[in-house]
Each structure stands twice: as C-alpha cells, then as structure tokens.
Amino acid sequence: MSSAGTGKVFTARHAMGEKVRGQALVAKDGFSARYDLDRIEGVFSRPAHKLAGQSYVGRILVLDTAKGGVASAWMLHEMQSRDKAPLAIVFNSVNPILVQGAALANITMLAGFDEDLTAAIPHGAQVEINPQAKTLRLLPGAGRLACQAP
C-alpha cells in the first residue's frame, strides 16, 4: 500500500480488465456465483453470506476468496449478458477458473495483495481500479453504506 494523491493505493499481483470507479461492497467472505447469488434479482441471497440481501449489480465486490468452479465462471458471463453483473471483483485470493470466467464476461478483476483488503477497504467506499497499474485506490469522501455492514 502507498499514499498517492488523495487516497490510499493498494497494489495487486494480478489484474485484468478496464479501469473502473464505483462503490465497494466489502466482506470477509467468499464468492460463488452459483451458491451466493440470486442472479435474477441481482442480490446476495445465501442467508449466511455477510452481504446477504445487498445488490451487487454495478458494484465493486471486495471479498476474501473465490469459491466454486466452472459453474461460477459461466454464470459471470450470463450475468453480464443480462446487465446483472458486478462492475469489478477484487479478491485477496482467486482461483484460475473464476479468472477465466471474469475474462469471458469482461469483468474487471484484481487479486493478490500484501494485506487483507476486506479489512483495509471500508464497506461502501468509493474506489478506483486501474488494472494496467494493478492498483485499487480509495477515493476521498468514502463512507460506509447505509445498509447493513459486514
């Protein structure tokens, strides 16, 4: 992590996709498109998930790890085709199958940090992801979401 400009900057080991800005949904929890999401409504639906009931559509997900395999990968593509996908996904750790799914769906992704991003990024913060620089920048004025926090 380093300070640059107006916000903290976190550097990833792995990155792909387009530069994006948006609101972060943050939880120390895993991610499975198959078991954690209602892909029709665009919300986290598994009751035990820390983001249960919250919409992921157009948001930047900051989660601990990817879960699942091929089903999650193709589901990302299907979600994107219906405009029900997250803007980007950021993981502390990720598996190769979910990376392939994000690439197929053209979803920006960062992974592999020197610190736990689920503890470093406030839930509801505004962030900017720059895959070419492999960075996530916390934007000024970032606050917590009014809805439930993880």
N, C-alpha and C positions, 0 to 999 in steps of 0.2 A: 504494500500500500504506500502511496505517496500523496502529498498535497500538491495540487496543480490548479491554478486559477482559483475558482470559488468553491470547490468541493473535493472531498476525498476521492482518490483514484485507486482502484483495485485492479491488479493485473492478473490475467488468466494465462494458463499454459496452452489452452486450446480455444479456438474461436472460429466462427463462420457466420456468414450472412451479411445483412445490410445494417448500417448504422441506424439505431432507433432511440427514441426517447419515450418514456412513459412512466406510469405508476407501478411500483413494485408490490407484488403480493409475496410476503416473506413468511416462511415457516420452516422449522427444523423438522421436516417430514420428507417422505419420499414422493415420487411421482410415477403413477401408472395411468396412462390414458384409458386403459381398459377397466381398471377397478376403482379409480378415484374420482372419475368424472361422469357427469351427465352430459354427454356430448350433444344432445339435442337442445337442452336448456342453456348450456354453456356455464355450468357451475360445478364446483367440487361437491360431490354427492356422497362419498363414503362418510358415514357419521363420525367415525373415529379420526378422520383427517383433520388436521389443525386449521385448514381453510374451508371446512365444510360449510356449504351454503353461499359461498362467495363466488362471484363471477370471475372467470379467468380470461374472458374474451377481451382482446386488445390490451391486456396487462402483461407486465414483465414478471414472470414467475422466478422467484429466488428460493430454491429448495436444496435439501441436503443431497439427495441422490436419485438417480433414475432407477425405476423398478420395471420388471417385465421385459418382454422381448418383442417378437415380430408383430404381435397384435398392436401394441402401443405405437410401434413405428408406422404402420399403415394407417392407424387411426389419426395420427397427426395430419397426414395428408388429407384424409377425408374431412377432418375438422376445418382445415384451411379452405377446402373447396366449398364449404358452406358458410364461410366467414364466422366460424365459431372457434377460432384458434387463439392462443396467446400471441402477443406481439413478439415475445422472446422468452427463452428459457435459460436460466443460469443455475448451474449445479456446482456443488462442492466436488462431486464426482459423478461421472456418467459412464454408461456402457456403450460399446460401439453400435449396437442395434438402434438405440434411440438417437444416436448421432446421425445414422443413415436416414431414419425417419424424419428428423428435423431438416436434413438436407433435401429430401424428397419434397417436403412440404414448404420449403423455402422459409423456415422459421429461424430467426437469428438465435445463436446459442453460444454461451461461454461456459467453460468448465475448468476446474483445477486451479485452486487459489492457495496461497500460503496461510490463509486464515479462514475460519468458518464464516462465510458470507451471511448465513442465516442469523448470526449474532451481530455482525457488523453493519448490516443494512436495516434501517428501521422499516417496519411494516407500513406501507402506504407512501414511502418516499418516492420522489421523482428522481429517476436515474436516466443516464445516457449510456448506451452500449455502443462501443466502436470496435467491431471485430477486427478491422485492419490493424488497429493498435493493440488489440487484445485487452481492452480496458472497459471497466464499468466505472462511471463517475457519478457520485452522489451530488445531485443538483441542489443549489441553495433553496431554502424555504421548504425543504422536505419535511413532511409531518406524518403523523400516524393516520391511518384510515379511521373514519368514524365507526365503521362496523367492527365486528369482533376482531381482536388481535390474537395472534397465535400464542 
